[in-house]
Amino acid sequence: MTRILKCVISLAVFCAMFAGRIARALFGRAVPGRCMVLYYHSVPGDQRARFAGQLDVILRHAQTIDVTRPIALQPGGRYAGITFDDAFENFIDEALPELRKRNMPSTMFVISGGLGKGFGPAGRAEKVMSADQLRSLPKESVSIGSHTVSHPFLPELSPELARGELLESKGALESLLKREVSTFSFPFGGFSAELVELCREAGYQRIFTTLPSFAFLGDSNEFVVGRIRVDPTDWPVEFRLKLVGAYNWLPVAFALKRKLNGNASVERAVSQPAAERSMVREWSGS
């Protein structure tokens, strides 16, 4: 029911957005460019066709961009960035061929300590790509960012431990890939103003949250960028509403919930259960 309610509210938001664009056009006002950054996790083989269909939807409605570079949105333009968290091995066999077929860039956020291991809840962990597989990704179309060393819920760590997760993952990936790693995404979507500053100190040039919002509005070098979670199993209407930004009301709902719960300092997507912590596991092949 929660998913249906979110979809219904987002449909109403889309209608309001559409009316606003028409009104701006009627009064001769320029319609600003819009960009949504999407983030996936796993793309299992039985969901590849759905994933490919979503890429086709993106191509019809937006221009895909590399979100690790400075972005200049053109008035009236519609843009989308495609990112992946956790570096699951099935990206290589299932997602990457579909992306390359359509010449669509993407960014992979990697748990440096999870390479060659499993990641996920007990009994449902999935294989993370190996160091060699990560090195083999085409750097002209797949950018690499950090997703910490062990995927902890950063707001619960001391500043010293959090700083270590940020610096060590960046250093390990740069040593492995022999190139700069300048982007970062927060595990479980948990971040705070203090953690944002730690990311600046660690040398990241752009960081990504799991709170949906339009990206790069008026700032091509935006440091903190919001994203919307998408999955191959999203309903077609659900995916399209996410792509156009109709789910961008969610951070307001999250903020209201935090205020009611008396915790306004930590930002996180409520879709990520706080009880879940680092789920990097030795891979047994099962």
Order of alpha helices (4+ residues) and beta strands (2+ residues): alpha-beta-alpha-beta-beta-alpha-beta-beta-beta-alpha-beta-alpha-beta-alpha-beta-beta-beta-alpha-alpha-beta
